[in-house]
Structures are given as C-alpha cells and as structure tokens.
Amino acid sequence: MLLAQFQAQQDERQKAQDRIAEKVETLENLFAEQKAVLPEKYVLREDYIRNQAVLEAKMDSIQKTLTELFRLESSKAK
C-alpha cells in the first residue's frame, strides 16, 4: 500500500518534471529565435549615433561643395 502510494507520487513528480522540461525547452527555442531576429529589427544606440554622425558629415560636405559652386557661378554671372 505504502509502496503503491510512493510510486504514484513519484510518477506524478516525474510527469510534472517532464512538463516543466518541455516548457523550458519551448522558452529556450523562443529565446533563440528572438536573438536571431533582434539584430534585424533593432540597432544599438552607439551604432545609431555613429551612423548619424557620418551622415551629417557627408551632408555638411555636400552643403560646402554646393555653396562653393554657387559662389563660382555667382562670380561668373557678374
């Protein structure tokens, strides 16, 4: 009698442990998928700031070039 109860409790614990293991495995898979997709959707703050600085430097260079061209054309017209 006692042995049967112990065995039944042991079986219940094993089933509960198996369910928990399945849930953990599912969460690990979801986490791995999220880690794989994360770089495609988000950018680090430092990377964004660096890229923004590069773009602004390029825009400043273009603005400087256009200003010089405008000055050259203005001086030709006079």
C-alpha positions, 0 to 999 in steps of 0.5 A, a space after each residue: 500500500 505504502 509502496 503503491 502510494 510512493 510510486 504514484 507520487 513519484 510518477 506524478 513528480 516525474 510527469 510534472 518534471 517532464 512538463 516543466 522540461 518541455 516548457 523550458 525547452 519551448 522558452 529556450 527555442 523562443 529565446 533563440 529565435 528572438 536573438 536571431 531576429 533582434 539584430 534585424 529589427 533593432 540597432 544599438 544606440 552607439 551604432 545609431 549615433 555613429 551612423 548619424 554622425 557620418 551622415 551629417 558629415 557627408 551632408 555638411 560636405 555636400 552643403 560646402 561643395 554646393 555653396 562653393 559652386 554657387 559662389 563660382 557661378 555667382 562670380 561668373 554671372 557678374 
